Amino acid sequence: MSDNNYKNPEINKLKEFISEAIASINVLFLRPENNHLNCIDIYRKSFIDKYLTTLNTVYDDLSALNANTATAKRYSTVIVNTADSIDYINDLTVQCTDKSLIKNLELCVFDALAAHGVFSGRSCDSFILNETGKFLLFHGERVCRNSKSLLLFLNILEKNIVNKGTLSRVRPEVKLLFDGETEIKLKRGSVSAETMTMLSVKAKDADPFNGNRAFRYINNNFYPAELTSIRQIDKFFGFVGVRKTFSEHFNDFSKGVTNLPFLISSLPGLGKTHLAISHALAHDNLTLILPEPEDLEKGLELLIRKLAARKDHRFVVFFDDIDPGKINWYYFRTNIGGSFILPNNICIVIASNFEFPANILSRGRSVKFPIFDEIKCTEMVEDFLLALGMKHCNNDLISVIAADYVEEFAQRKFEELSPRTLIRYLEIYEKDIKKRKRMLEFSRAEMITRPDSKIFYDFNIKLMKMLYGAEIIDVIREEKLKEELSK
C-alpha cells in the first residue's frame, strides 16, 4: 500500500485511517497460510472478507484520486472494467441487511474475540485480562471506530467531482450504513471490569450458537434447526443395553471425559437417529450440528476448524444415514487420530444402516442394535407398561398387545415392523381407552395370542435382502451354524 503521491493531505490522512483499520483486521481476523493471509474460521467469515476487500479497494482508489483528481468521477461514472470501491460499498448495503456497518463489525469482532478465547472460562462479574486479551480488544475497537472511513471517502469523491448534478452510483441506503456508534469504547491502557462485563454480555448475544440447540450445516454455513418431533430420552423403550451405551457416551462427552467418535449401526427404523438427537439435546451444554453426508469427506476439516474456534461450546456433529462403503474415509482417518487431533469440544457421531470398516471402528466407540424380533417387541411393550405406572406387568397382557401390533402390521396399518412403528402403536394404545380395555380382556382369556415370530423373520429377511443383497442369507446361515456348533 505504499504511495509516493502526497498532493492532498485530506486523502493521505484518510489513507492512514484506512491503513490502521486494515492493520487491526490483520491482527484480529487473519492468519498466514501457504504464503497468503486467510480469515480465521469465524461464523461471519464471509462478511469480514468482503469488508476487507472493500477497504483495500477504497485505499487503491484513494491513491488513484491523489494522482489524478479526475478519477473522482467514479462517484457517478464507471471508469474501470473491474469492480471498484463504489461497487463494494454498494454491496455492503446488501450484506448488512437490517444492521448498520458498525453493528455488523461488532458482531465480527465478538466472533474473533471468542475464537481467540478472550471470553472463555470467565464469569460476568470478574474479569482479569492478560496483555494479549487487552491487545485484541483494542484492535477490535479500532476496527469498529475506523469504519467511518468509507463515509469520509464518499464525501471526498463527491466534493471533487466536476459535474455536481450528475446521477450518483451510490445507493441511497448506503448512508444508513453509518448510523450509530460502536459500544466497544475503551480507555487507552486499561479495561475496567464494568466494561468487560458489558462486552461479555454483548459477545454472548452475538454468539450465533446462543439461543438455539441444533443447527444444520449447509454449504459451509450454519442455520438454526427446529427439531420438534424428537422424543425425550425417557420415551424410548426396550433395547436396554443400547440405551445404556448411548447414555454413557453422551454423559462422558458432556462432562469432558471423552470425545471419541460414536459409531451407530442397525437396520432402518430401530431408533438410531432419534436416540442420538434426543441424547444430545438432553444435555444443556451440548449443541447439535447436522451436516450433509458429503461433509464427512472433503468438508470435514473445515467444519472442525469452524467449531474448534468456539471453545466455549461443546458440539455433537451428527452424520446420519451414512453408507460406509461409499464414503472416502481418508479425511475422517486424518482428522481422527491421524495427522490431527480432534479438538476436545467436538464429538463426531455417525449412524448407518450398514456395518463400519474395522479401521474406522477402531477409532471410536461403537454400538450395534440387535435385530427387532418378537422378543425385542415384547421387551419394548413391557418397558412401556412400566413407564405408564404398572408395578407388575402381566406377561399375558404383554403378549396380546405385541400380537395386536403384529396383526395391525399384517393389516397394513404400518409399513414396517420396527421400534419406530411400535412406538406409534403404543401412543395410540395409551390414548385409546376402549383398546386398552379390550387388550386387558384378551389377556384374561383361556387362549393367549402370542406375536408371530415368522412374520418378524420374514420381514427382517426381506429388509436385509433389500439392503445387503441376496448373499446375506448365506452369511446368516453361516453365523447360525457357528452359534449352534459352539453350544
Secondary structure, DSSP 8 states (H G I E B T S, - for coil): ------S-HHHHHHHHHHHHHHHHHHHHHEEEETTEEEE---TTHHHHHHHHHHHHHHHHHHHHHHH-GGGGGGGTS--SSS--HHHHHHHHHHHHTTS-HHHHHHHHHHHHHHHTTSSTT--TT-----HHHHHHHHHHHHHHHGGGHHHHHHHHHHHH-S-TTS--SS-GGGGGGG-S--S----TT---HHHHHHHHHHHHHH-TTSS-SEEEEETTEEEE---TT---GGG--S-HHHHHHHHHHHHHHHTTS----EEEE-STTSSHHHHHHHHHHTSTTEEEEEE-GGGGTTTHHHHHHHHHT-TT-EEEEEE-S--GGG--THHHHHHTTSSS---TTEEEEEEESS---HHHHTTSEEEE-----HHHHHHHHHHHHHHHT-SS--HHHHHHHHHHHHHHHHTTSSS--SHHHHHHHHHHHHH-HHHHHHHHHHHTSSS-----HHHHHHHHHHHHHHHH-TTHHHHHHHHHHHHHHT-
